[in-house]
Amino acid sequence: MHRLIVTLCTLILLAAGEATAAEFAIADSAADASPLPSIKILADSEEYDWATERFSAQGNVRVTYGETLLTADSVLGNPFTGEVQAAGNVTFENGTRTLTGESFTYNYKTNEGIAGNASAVVDNVYFRGEELKSAPDKYTLTGSRFTTCDEEHPHYYLSARELEIIPEKKLIARGVSIYLYGTRLISVPKYSVGLDKEHKTSGFKLPVVGVSGRYGVFAGYSFDMSSGASTVGRLNARMSTREVFQGGLEYDRIAGQPVFFRASYRERYYGGTNPYTLLTRMPEVGIRYGTRNAYEQYSSPKEPLNLSRSLLDPRQPISRQGMNVIGEVSAGRFTENPDNVTSNRLDTRLVAWMDPVPLHSNTFFSPGISARFSHYDTGDDYSSVGFSLGVGRRFGQQSYGSLTYTANSIQGTTPFGFDVVEIPHELAGRVGFPVGSLFLEVGGRYDLTKGLMYDSEVSIAKRLHCLEPKLTWRNRFRQFSIDVGVVGF
C-alpha cells in the first residue's frame, strides 16, 4: 500500500506541468527506520512508466538530493531503488567535490556511481579518466591523468594506469608518467601523496638537476616504494658525470610495524665533517618509536635524529601545542668514502621538541632536547646530549625569519665523520622575503666555538602559475641545483 501511495505521489508531481520541480521520497516500505531525503527534479519534460516504475526527464535536468546536485541533458531513474542514469553534459556536485562526464550511473541509496570519460575536482586536484568509480569514501579512475594546474592544457600533469583518491586523506597512483609542458620526463611504478589538510605531505617532486664542483652535472629523483599505509618507502636515485650512480632504498615503516630499513650505495650525505661524504649502508635496520604527531612530522632527510639544521617555519599554520618524542634503536654496517672507513654500529637516539608556542600573533618559539649513544666494532663509543631553542617570526604574508641556538655535550670518539655532531655550539638562521615577482631565501649555520661561518645557502624562486622553479646555491658543497616545485602538492 505504501509503495502505491509513493507511486501515485510521484505521478502527480511529475504531471504537475512542464518545467516544474517533481519531488518524491526514496523509500521501499513504511517501516523504513530513517527515511532518506527526497529527490527533487526540475526539467523541460518528465514522464513516469507505471509498468517499470521508472521516471525519465529530458532537457536541462536538475536533480537534487540533500547536498548533492546532478545536472544533465537527460536522466532515467527509479524512485524506489535510488538509481539514476544521466547522459549528456553531466555534472555531479557534492560539497567540495565536482565530477563531469558524458554519462553517469549513480545510486543515491548506496552513494556509488560510475562515470564514463569523466573529470573531477577533489581537494583542488584535477582528474580525468576513461572511467571513474565513485564510492562513499573514495574515487577510483582508470586511464587517468591528474594535476593541480587548472589550465585547459596544464603546464604539468601525471598520467596513471590506475588512480585511487581518498578525499582529504590520500592519493595513490600506479603506472605513472610525469609530463612537463607536454614532454614526458620520467615514468615511475607508483606515486602517493597525503591530502590531509593538517598533515599534508609534499610527496610529489619533479626530478632535481644541478652542477657540483665535486660531482659535475647531476640529476636525482625519489621513487615511491610504498605499499598502502602499512609499508612506506622510497628509492633515491642520483646520476652524475663523475659518480655515475648513487642511490639508496629507505623504508620508514614495514608491514604496519615501526621497523625501518636503509640500504645505500655511495649516496651523497649532507651531514658530518666532510662536505663530500659518500655513504654506503650494507644495510641498517632498526625500530622507531614515539608519539603520533612526531611520526607525522618526521622525515628521513633529517636522519640521523638530532637537533642540527632544525629551523622553525613560522609560515606554517600552528594547529596544536604539545610535546613530540621520537627515538630509534638500530644496527648496521657502514662504509664511508672518500676515507674508505668501514665499521659496524649499534645506535640509540632520542629527540623531543615542543610544538611552536606563540609569544604573540607573529612570533613563535620551540625548545628541544636530544640524546644519543653509539657503539662501534672498532671499540669506539660516542655519545652526546643536546639542547636547542628556536624562534621564528612572520613579518608579513610571505616574509619570515627563523633563528635556532643549539648546544651539545659530546663524549667519546667515532671512526666516522658522517655521524659526528657537526657543530657543538651552533647558531642557525634563515630569512625569506619577496623581491618583486621573485622570492629570496638566505640561510646560514655559524660555529660559535670557532667563530666561523660553517655553511650558507641562497635560493631564488619564482611562481609560474602551478609551478615554482627554485635555483639554490649551497656554499659548503659548491653546488647549484634547480628544483621545480609543484603548487598544490
N, C-alpha and C positions, 0 to 999 in steps of 0.2 A: 504493500500500500504506500509506504514512504517513497519507494522508487517511482511509483506512478505520479505522486504529487510533485516530486522533483522534476520529472519529465514534463508534466503539464506546465509548471512554472517556467521551465526553460523555453518551451514552445511559445508561451505567452510573451516572454521577454524578447525572444528573437523576432516575433511578429509585430513588435511594438511600432515598427516603422523603419524606413531607410535611414542610414547614418545615425542610428541611435545606439546607446550602450545596452548590451544584453548582459545581464548579471545572473549568476546562479551559483549554488554551493556544490562543491565536490564531496559527495557523501554516498555511501552504499547502503546504509541502514540507519534506522533511528537510534540504534544502540551505540553509535559512534561516541566514544568517551570524550574525545577532544575534536570537535568539528573543525575542518580546515577553513581558512579564509576563502571568500568567494572569488571566482574568476569573473572579471569584467571584460566585455568585448565591445569594441567600437569599430565599425567597418561600413563600407558603402552598401553591402548587402550581406544577409545571413540566411542560412537555411538549416532546418533540422530534419533528420531522417528517423521516422518512428521505428522502422524495422531494425536499423543498425544502432540506434541511439547515439548517432554521431551528428555533430554540427559542422557546418562549413561557413567560412567568412571570406569574402573577397573584397579587394580594393582598400588600400590604406588601413590595414587591420592593426588594431592596438589591443593587446591582451595584457591585462594587469592582474597580478595575484600577489597580495601582500606587498612586499617591497620590490618585486620583480616586474619588469616590463618587457614584453615581446612585441615587436613590430615586424610586419612582412606584407607582401602583396597578397598572399592567401594563407589561410590556416584551416586545418581539419583537426577535429578533436572529439573527445568523449568526456562528458561532464562527470561520469561515474568513475572512470579509471584514472582521470587526471592527465591522460596522454594527449599531446598535441603534435601536429606535423606542420611546420611552417616552410614556405618556399618563396623565393624571390625577395632580394634586398632585406634579408633577415638581420635584425639587431636584437640582442638579448642583454638586458642590463639588470644587475643585481648588486646593489651597494656600489662599491668602487670597481667592480668587475664589469667589463664590457666585452661582448662577443658579437662578431658579424660573420655572415656566411651566405652561401647560395641556398642551403637547405638546413633545417634544424629539426630534429625529433627530440621531444622533451617530455618528461613526466613530472608534473607538479607535486605528486604524492611522494615519489622517491627522490626527487631533486636530481635526476640523472638525465643526460642527454647526449646526442651525437650530432655533430655538425660537419658538413662537407665543405671543402675549400674555404676554411674558416680563418678568421683572425680574431685576436683577443688582446685585451689590456688588463694585466694583473700586476699590482704593486708597481705601477709606472714602467713595466716592461712590456714591449710589444711583441706579439707572437703571430705567426702564420703557419698553417698546416694543411696537408691534404685531408686529414680527418682529425677532428677534435672530440674527445670524450669528456664529458663534464660529469663529475660525481660530487656529492655533498662536500667532500674535503679536498678535492684535487682536480686538476686537469691533466689529461694525457693526450699528446699530439704525436702523429707520425708524419714523416716527410716534412719537417718544420724548419723554421728559422726564427730567431729572436734577437732583439736589440733594445737598447734604451733610447735609441735615436728615433724621433718622431717624424723625420723627413720621409717623403714618398719613396725616395731612393736613399736609404740610410747610409751614412758615412762608414759604418761598420755593422756587421751582423755575424751571428753564428748559425750555421746550419746543423741540423741534428737528425739522425735517423729516428730517434725516439726521444721525446721530451716529457718530463713529469714535473708539474708545478703544484706545490702545496702552498696556497696563498699565505703570506705573512710568515712562512716558515722556511721553505727550501725549494730550490730548483735543481733538478738532476737531468743532465743531457747525456746521451750515448751516441757514439759515432759522429763526432763533432768536427767541423771545419771552420776556421776563423777567417773572415774576409775583411779587408780594409780597402775602402774605395773600389770595391768590385774585384779586388785581387785576393786570391786565397794565399794566406801566409803560412798556415800550418794546420795539420789535422791531428786530433788527439782522440783517444778511445773514449774518454769520459770527462765531464766537467760538472761541477756542482758549486752552488753558492747559497749562502744563507740569506733569507729575505726578512728575518725577524727585525722589526724596526728598532728595538732596543739594542740588539747584539748583531747587527747586520754585518756580514763579512764582505771583504773586498777580494773574493777568491778569483775573479776574472782578471787576467792580466794579458796584455799583448806581449810578444817577445821583447826583451831588453837588448839593445845593441850599444856598443861603445868602443872606445880605444883606451888601452892602458900602456903606460910606459914600460911595464914589466911583461905583459902578455900579448901585446899587439891588439889587433881588431878581434872583438869577441861578440857572441850572441848567446843569450840564455833564455830558457823557458822552464816553467814548473808545470808538470803534467799531473792531473788529478788521478790518484790511485785509490780513492775511497770506495767502499762498498757499503752503501747505505749510511746510517748514522752510527753503526756499531764499529766500523773499521774506517779510520780516517788517515789518509796518507797521500804522499806526493813524490814524484820523481823529478829531481832537479837536474837539468842537463845544460851544459855550457860548452860551446865550441870556441876555440881561439886559434889564432895563427901560430902561436908558439907552443901551446899545450895540447892542441888538437882536441882532446875530450877531457872534461872534468864533470863529475856528477855524483849524485847521492840519492838514496832511497830512504824516506823517512815515514814512519807510522807513529802518530800520536796516540792512537787507540786501536786495539786489535780485538775483534770478536766481542765487543762490548765490555772489555776489561781494560783497566788503566795501565796497560802494558805498552811500552814504546820500543821502537826498533829503529836504529840508524846504521846505514852502511854507506860508505862513500869511497870514491877514488880520486885522489889528488884534487879535492874540492877546495875552492877558494875560501879561506877562513878570515873573517874580518875582526877577530879578536886577538889578544896576545901581544907579545912584544915585537914580533917581526911582522911588518905590514904585508909581506909577500908569502905568508904561510900557506902551504898546501897540505891538507889533512886527509889521510886515508883511515877509515874505520873498518875493522875486519871481524865482526861488526861490534856494535854496542847495543845492549838490551837492558831494560830496567822497568821499574814500576814508578808511576807518578801518582801522587795523592794530593788532596787539597779541597778547598771549598769550591762550590759550583761556579760562583762568579769568577773565581780565579782561573778555572779551566777555560771559561769563555773568553777571558782576556788574554790568555797565554797563547803565544805563537812561537814555533820552533826557531824562527830567525833570532829570537832573543837568547837562545841557548848558547852557552850554559847559563843556568839560572844565576843571575847576580843583579846588582843594582847599577852597574855601569850602563851608560847610554840610555838611562831611564829619564824621559822628559815628559812633563805634563803637556797635554794639548788642550788649552782652555776653550778651543772652538767646539769641542765635543760636548753634547748635552750631558749634564750631570743628573743621572736618573736615580742614584741611590748613594747612601753613605754607610760604609761598613768596612770590616777588616777582611782582607783577602790573604789566604795562605796556600802555598803550593810547594811541593817538595818532590825530590827524585832520589831513588836509590838505583844505581846502575853499575854494570861491569862491562868492560870492553878492551879490545886491543887496538892500539893506535900507532900509526907511523906518521911522523911529522917531517915534511920537507920545507926548505932545502937542506936542513941539518941532518936528515936521514936518521932520526931517532925513533926507536920502536920500544914500546913497553905496554904491559897490561895495567889497567887502572880500575880500582874499586872506588866508587864515588858516592857521596851523600851530600845533598844540598837542600836548603830550605830558604824561601823568601816570603816575607809577609809585608804587605803595604796597605795603607788606608785609602779608600776611595777619596777623590778630591773633596775637600771641605771648603765651602765658601767663606772667605774673610769678609767680603761684601759681594755685590752683584757681579762684579767683573774680575775678582781676584780669588784664586784658589790655592790651597796648599795640600801636600800629601807626604807624610813621613813613611819610611820603610826600613826594615831590618833584614839582614841575611846571615846565614851561617853555612859553612862548608867544611868537609873533611875528605881528603883523597889519599889513598894508599897505592903505591906502585910496586911492581915486582922487582924494581931496582933497589928496594929498601927505603925509598924516599917517602916521607909523609908531608902533606901540605894542607894547611887549614887557614881559614880566615873568618872574621866576624865583621860585619859592616853595618853602617847606618847611613841613611840618606834623608834629605829634606828637599822636596821640590815645590816650587812656587810658579804659578802661571797666571797671566793676566790678559784679558781681551781689551784691545784699545779701540775696537770698532767692530763692525760686522765681519771684516776679513782680517784685520791686523791683530797680531798676538805676540806675546813674549813668554819665554819659559826659562827657568834657571833652577839647576839642581846641584846641591852640595853632597858629596859622598866621601865618607871616611871609612877606611878598612884597617883592621889589625891583623897582621899576617904572621904565621909561624911556619917553619919548616922550609923544604925545598921540593921542587918538581923537576923531572928530567925534560919536560916540555916547555915550550914558550907559548903555545896556543892557549893553555888553560890557566895561566897566571892571572892575578888581578892586575890589570894593565896600569892603573894609576891608584896608589893607596889613598891619596888625598886629591880629589878631583872636583873641579867646578865646570859644569857643562851648561851651555846655553844655546838658545835658538830664538830668532825673531823672524816674523813673516809679515809682509805688507804689500799692498798693490802699488805698482808703478805704471800708471796709465792702464793699458789693457793687459799688462803682464802681472805676474805675482812672483815676488822675490823672497827667498828664504836664505838666511845666513846662520850657520851654526858652528860651534867650536867646542873643544874639550881642552881645559887648561890644567896642567900639572902643578898643583900648589906647592909640592915639596921641592921640585926643581925650578919652579918659576918659569916654565916654558909652555908654549902652545903645543899641545900634543897632536891635535888634528883640527882641521877646519873643512867646511863644506859650504858650497854655494850652489843654489839651484834657481832656475828661472822657468816658470810655467806660463802657458797661455791657453785659455779655454777656447776651443773651436767647436761651438755647439755641444755635441755629445762627446768630444774627445778633448783631452788635456795633455798635450806633449810637454815633457819636462826635461830640460838639459841640466845635468848635475856634474859639478867638479868636486872630487874628493882629493884634497891636497896630500894626505898621508899615503894614498895609494897611487898618486899620479894618474888619475883615471877620469875620463869623460864618459858619461853614459846618457843614453836617450831612453826615457821610459814614457810610453804613451798610456796615460790613464784613461779610464772609461767612466764618464759621468753617469751616475745612477747605480753602478755596481760597486 
